[in-house]
Amino acid sequence: MTPNLAIVRIQVPEHSFWGFPIILPLFLLWIPALLLAPFALVILAFVCVAANISFFKTVTAAWGLLCALPGTDVRVTAEGKRINVRIL
């Protein structure tokens, strides 16, 4: 399953509560991605030939990485600020 939504929440040091979640619709990125896919595949094919890497293994690995993104939960804390990113 490909990622459809990303939820970003930010907590600043002045406030003890989390801010409102920012919902980013990742499924809208599929429209330009589908339009640019033929160009990206041609460029990837040239890079794979130049680097002597299997094209099909590279595409399989990239697709596997993309499909593994849902369920990712990243939490970052720096200088008292907290950021939480969940990919659904």
N, CA and C atoms as an extended XYZ file, in Angstrom:
264
Properties=species:S:1:pos:R:3:atomname:S:1:resname:S:1:resid:I:1 pbc="F F F"
N         0.845       -1.184        0.000 N   MET     1
C         0.000        0.000        0.000 CA  MET     1
C         0.888        1.244        0.000 C   MET     1
N         0.565        2.183       -0.811 N   THR     2
C         1.356        3.402       -0.902 CA  THR     2
C         0.888        4.415        0.145 C   THR     2
N         1.766        5.331        0.571 N   PRO     3
C         1.366        6.313        1.577 CA  PRO     3
C         0.329        7.286        1.035 C   PRO     3
N        -0.691        7.580        1.837 N   ASN     4
C        -1.762        8.474        1.412 CA  ASN     4
C        -1.803        9.782        2.189 C   ASN     4
N        -1.467        9.740        3.468 N   LEU     5
C        -1.534       10.937        4.313 CA  LEU     5
C        -0.295       11.023        5.196 C   LEU     5
N         0.099       12.244        5.502 N   ALA     6
C         1.130       12.499        6.501 CA  ALA     6
C         0.540       13.473        7.509 C   ALA     6
N         0.711       13.167        8.780 N   ILE     7
C         0.197       14.027        9.845 CA  ILE     7
C         1.393       14.591       10.603 C   ILE     7
N         1.492       15.914       10.644 N   VAL     8
C         2.603       16.601       11.302 CA  VAL     8
C         2.045       17.345       12.511 C   VAL     8
N         2.670       17.120       13.682 N   ARG     9
C         2.275       17.843       14.901 CA  ARG     9
C         3.523       18.475       15.500 C   ARG     9
N         3.383       19.721       15.972 N   ILE    10
C         4.515       20.483       16.500 CA  ILE    10
C         4.173       20.948       17.905 C   ILE    10
N         5.136       20.814       18.826 N   GLN    11
C         4.986       21.324       20.187 CA  GLN    11
C         6.158       22.265       20.467 C   GLN    11
N         5.845       23.512       20.788 N   VAL    12
C         6.881       24.505       21.074 CA  VAL    12
C         7.141       24.545       22.578 C   VAL    12
N         8.321       24.997       23.009 N   PRO    13
C         8.655       24.970       24.435 CA  PRO    13
C         7.771       25.884       25.298 C   PRO    13
N         7.217       26.952       24.722 N   GLU    14
C         6.411       27.873       25.519 CA  GLU    14
C         5.070       27.262       25.934 C   GLU    14
N         4.600       26.291       25.165 N   HIS    15
C         3.305       25.682       25.430 CA  HIS    15
C         3.505       24.209       25.740 C   HIS    15
N         2.727       23.705       26.663 N   SER    16
C         2.867       22.301       27.031 CA  SER    16
C         1.979       21.400       26.189 C   SER    16
N         1.119       21.981       25.358 N   PHE    17
C         0.222       21.159       24.551 CA  PHE    17
C         0.716       21.097       23.111 C   PHE    17
N         0.296       20.032       22.438 N   TRP    18
C         0.628       19.873       21.026 CA  TRP    18
C        -0.255       20.787       20.196 C   TRP    18
N         0.289       21.333       19.142 N   GLY    19
C        -0.489       22.174       18.242 CA  GLY    19
C        -1.465       21.342       17.425 C   GLY    19
N        -2.251       22.016       16.627 N   PHE    20
C        -3.202       21.312       15.777 CA  PHE    20
C        -2.450       20.475       14.751 C   PHE    20
N        -2.938       19.290       14.466 N   PRO    21
C        -2.243       18.466       13.465 CA  PRO    21
C        -2.388       19.051       12.059 C   PRO    21
N        -1.310       18.993       11.322 N   ILE    22
C        -1.305       19.428        9.930 CA  ILE    22
C        -1.381       18.158        9.081 C   ILE    22
N        -2.457       18.014        8.333 N   ILE    23
C        -2.662       16.819        7.525 CA  ILE    23
C        -2.255       17.129        6.086 C   ILE    23
N        -1.278       16.381        5.596 N   LEU    24
C        -0.776       16.572        4.237 CA  LEU    24
C        -1.257       15.418        3.360 C   LEU    24
N        -2.066       15.700        2.343 N   PRO    25
C        -2.560       14.634        1.471 CA  PRO    25
C        -1.496       14.198        0.455 C   PRO    25
N        -0.816       13.114        0.742 N   LEU    26
C         0.245       12.638       -0.143 CA  LEU    26
C        -0.294       12.032       -1.430 C   LEU    26
N        -1.561       11.616       -1.412 N   PHE    27
C        -2.119       11.013       -2.623 CA  PHE    27
C        -2.205       12.022       -3.764 C   PHE    27
N        -2.199       13.332       -3.455 N   LEU    28
C        -2.208       14.336       -4.519 CA  LEU    28
C        -0.867       14.402       -5.260 C   LEU    28
N         0.183       13.897       -4.637 N   LEU    29
C         1.496       13.878       -5.297 CA  LEU    29
C         1.576       12.804       -6.374 C   LEU    29
N         0.619       11.871       -6.370 N   TRP    30
C         0.654       10.805       -7.370 CA  TRP    30
C         0.345       11.327       -8.768 C   TRP    30
N        -0.410       12.403       -8.872 N   ILE    31
C        -0.749       12.944      -10.193 CA  ILE    31
C         0.508       13.418      -10.927 C   ILE    31
N         1.321       14.309      -10.350 N   PRO    32
C         2.555       14.687      -11.062 CA  PRO    32
C         3.556       13.542      -11.134 C   PRO    32
N         3.533       12.641      -10.142 N   ALA    33
C         4.465       11.508      -10.179 CA  ALA    33
C         4.173       10.606      -11.368 C   ALA    33
N         2.906       10.385      -11.660 N   LEU    34
C         2.549        9.550      -12.816 CA  LEU    34
C         2.920       10.232      -14.134 C   LEU    34
N         2.813       11.554      -14.170 N   LEU    35
C         3.185       12.276      -15.387 CA  LEU    35
C         4.698       12.282      -15.610 C   LEU    35
N         5.465       12.306      -14.536 N   LEU    36
C         6.926       12.352      -14.644 CA  LEU    36
C         7.573       10.970      -14.626 C   LEU    36
N         6.792        9.928      -14.391 N   ALA    37
C         7.340        8.575      -14.272 CA  ALA    37
C         8.099        8.114      -15.515 C   ALA    37
N         7.601        8.337      -16.731 N   PRO    38
C         8.382        7.879      -17.897 CA  PRO    38
C         9.769        8.524      -17.975 C   PRO    38
N         9.852        9.808      -17.680 N   PHE    39
C        11.156       10.498      -17.704 CA  PHE    39
C        12.069        9.971      -16.600 C   PHE    39
N        11.492        9.748      -15.422 N   ALA    40
C        12.281        9.240      -14.299 CA  ALA    40
C        12.803        7.834      -14.582 C   ALA    40
N        11.995        7.001      -15.230 N   LEU    41
C        12.442        5.642      -15.545 CA  LEU    41
C        13.551        5.640      -16.587 C   LEU    41
N        13.474        6.533      -17.565 N   VAL    42
C        14.537        6.622      -18.576 CA  VAL    42
C        15.837        7.087      -17.929 C   VAL    42
N        15.765        8.101      -17.093 N   ILE    43
C        16.964        8.588      -16.390 CA  ILE    43
C        17.519        7.509      -15.477 C   ILE    43
N        16.635        6.800      -14.774 N   LEU    44
C        17.076        5.710      -13.894 CA  LEU    44
C        17.743        4.600      -14.701 C   LEU    44
N        17.227        4.311      -15.885 N   ALA    45
C        17.831        3.278      -16.735 CA  ALA    45
C        19.247        3.680      -17.145 C   ALA    45
N        19.445        4.938      -17.530 N   PHE    46
C        20.789        5.408      -17.896 CA  PHE    46
C        21.743        5.350      -16.706 C   PHE    46
N        21.266        5.733      -15.533 N   VAL    47
C        22.108        5.691      -14.333 CA  VAL    47
C        22.477        4.252      -13.992 C   VAL    47
N        21.522        3.342      -14.120 N   CYS    48
C        21.796        1.934      -13.809 CA  CYS    48
C        22.801        1.324      -14.792 C   CYS    48
N        22.694        1.704      -16.057 N   VAL    49
C        23.661        1.206      -17.050 CA  VAL    49
C        25.043        1.785      -16.766 C   VAL    49
N        25.108        3.069      -16.444 N   ALA    50
C        26.398        3.711      -16.171 CA  ALA    50
C        27.051        3.155      -14.907 C   ALA    50
N        26.229        2.816      -13.895 N   ALA    51
C        26.770        2.313      -12.634 CA  ALA    51
C        26.838        0.790      -12.599 C   ALA    51
N        26.404        0.123      -13.685 N   ASN    52
C        26.408       -1.325      -13.785 CA  ASN    52
C        25.579       -1.971      -12.661 C   ASN    52
N        24.358       -1.467      -12.498 N   ILE    53
C        23.411       -1.963      -11.493 CA  ILE    53
C        22.197       -2.506      -12.237 C   ILE    53
N        21.581       -3.543      -11.683 N   SER    54
C        20.391       -4.111      -12.293 CA  SER    54
C        19.220       -3.125      -12.192 C   SER    54
N        18.627       -2.803      -13.345 N   PHE    55
C        17.517       -1.854      -13.381 CA  PHE    55
C        16.303       -2.397      -12.639 C   PHE    55
N        15.969       -3.658      -12.874 N   PHE    56
C        14.772       -4.234      -12.266 CA  PHE    56
C        14.907       -4.381      -10.754 C   PHE    56
N        16.101       -4.708      -10.278 N   LYS    57
C        16.313       -4.782       -8.826 CA  LYS    57
C        16.215       -3.400       -8.190 C   LYS    57
N        16.684       -2.375       -8.899 N   THR    58
C        16.605       -1.004       -8.391 CA  THR    58
C        15.165       -0.536       -8.299 C   THR    58
N        14.380       -0.792       -9.340 N   VAL    59
C        12.964       -0.407       -9.330 CA  VAL    59
C        12.208       -1.180       -8.256 C   VAL    59
N        12.512       -2.473       -8.106 N   THR    60
C        11.866       -3.290       -7.073 CA  THR    60
C        12.197       -2.764       -5.677 C   THR    60
N        13.448       -2.406       -5.448 N   ALA    61
C        13.840       -1.882       -4.141 CA  ALA    61
C        13.181       -0.537       -3.857 C   ALA    61
N        13.101        0.336       -4.860 N   ALA    62
C        12.463        1.644       -4.664 CA  ALA    62
C        10.976        1.489       -4.389 C   ALA    62
N        10.319        0.584       -5.116 N   TRP    63
C         8.888        0.356       -4.890 CA  TRP    63
C         8.650       -0.261       -3.509 C   TRP    63
N         9.507       -1.174       -3.092 N   GLY    64
C         9.397       -1.768       -1.760 CA  GLY    64
C         9.569       -0.727       -0.664 C   GLY    64
N        10.506        0.191       -0.851 N   LEU    65
C        10.708        1.269        0.116 CA  LEU    65
C         9.499        2.184        0.181 C   LEU    65
N         8.940        2.530       -0.966 N   LEU    66
C         7.756        3.390       -1.013 CA  LEU    66
C         6.556        2.729       -0.342 C   LEU    66
N         6.371        1.448       -0.584 N   CYS    67
C         5.234        0.734        0.009 CA  CYS    67
C         5.426        0.469        1.497 C   CYS    67
N         6.653        0.548        2.004 N   ALA    68
C         6.915        0.337        3.420 CA  ALA    68
C         6.746        1.612        4.242 C   ALA    68
N         6.520        2.756        3.606 N   LEU    69
C         6.394        4.023        4.330 CA  LEU    69
C         5.176        4.113        5.249 C   LEU    69
N         3.989        3.593        4.868 N   PRO    70
C         2.855        3.704        5.796 CA  PRO    70
C         3.172        3.020        7.124 C   PRO    70
N         2.822        3.686        8.193 N   GLY    71
C         3.134        3.189        9.526 CA  GLY    71
C         4.392        3.803       10.107 C   GLY    71
N         5.082        4.622        9.336 N   THR    72
C         6.292        5.279        9.819 CA  THR    72
C         5.915        6.383       10.805 C   THR    72
N         6.614        6.415       11.930 N   ASP    73
C         6.371        7.415       12.964 CA  ASP    73
C         7.724        8.008       13.350 C   ASP    73
N         7.940        9.273       12.994 N   VAL    74
C         9.214        9.944       13.255 CA  VAL    74
C         8.993       11.006       14.323 C   VAL    74
N         9.802       10.952       15.384 N   ARG    75
C         9.715       11.943       16.462 CA  ARG    75
C        11.070       12.613       16.609 C   ARG    75
N        11.075       13.937       16.499 N   VAL    76
C        12.311       14.712       16.573 CA  VAL    76
C        12.178       15.729       17.692 C   VAL    76
N        13.221       15.826       18.539 N   THR    77
C        13.262       16.821       19.604 CA  THR    77
C        14.565       17.608       19.464 C   THR    77
N        14.454       18.928       19.374 N   ALA    78
C        15.623       19.786       19.263 CA  ALA    78
C        15.304       21.127       19.913 C   ALA    78
N        16.173       21.563       20.808 N   GLU    79
C        16.052       22.854       21.481 CA  GLU    79
C        14.680       23.030       22.123 C   GLU    79
N        14.161       21.975       22.711 N   GLY    80
C        12.886       22.049       23.410 CA  GLY    80
C        11.665       21.929       22.511 C   GLY    80
N        11.861       21.961       21.221 N   LYS    81
C        10.745       21.817       20.286 CA  LYS    81
C        10.590       20.336       19.933 C   LYS    81
N         9.353       19.910       19.809 N   ARG    82
C         9.086       18.534       19.426 CA  ARG    82
C         8.275       18.513       18.138 C   ARG    82
N         8.646       17.617       17.256 N   ILE    83
C         7.925       17.438       15.994 CA  ILE    83
C         7.636       15.959       15.833 C   ILE    83
N         6.402       15.650       15.517 N   ASN    84
C         5.984       14.279       15.305 CA  ASN    84
C         5.388       14.169       13.902 C   ASN    84
N         5.914       13.238       13.093 N   VAL    85
C         5.424       13.017       11.734 CA  VAL    85
C         4.995       11.560       11.624 C   VAL    85
N         3.732       11.352       11.268 N   ARG    86
C         3.217        9.998       11.034 CA  ARG    86
C         2.770        9.896        9.585 C   ARG    86
N         3.142        8.798        8.956 N   ILE    87
C         2.734        8.563        7.576 CA  ILE    87
C         1.716        7.429        7.588 C   ILE    87
N         0.545        7.700        7.034 N   LEU    88
C        -0.530        6.704        7.002 CA  LEU    88
C        -0.750        6.215        5.586 C   LEU    88
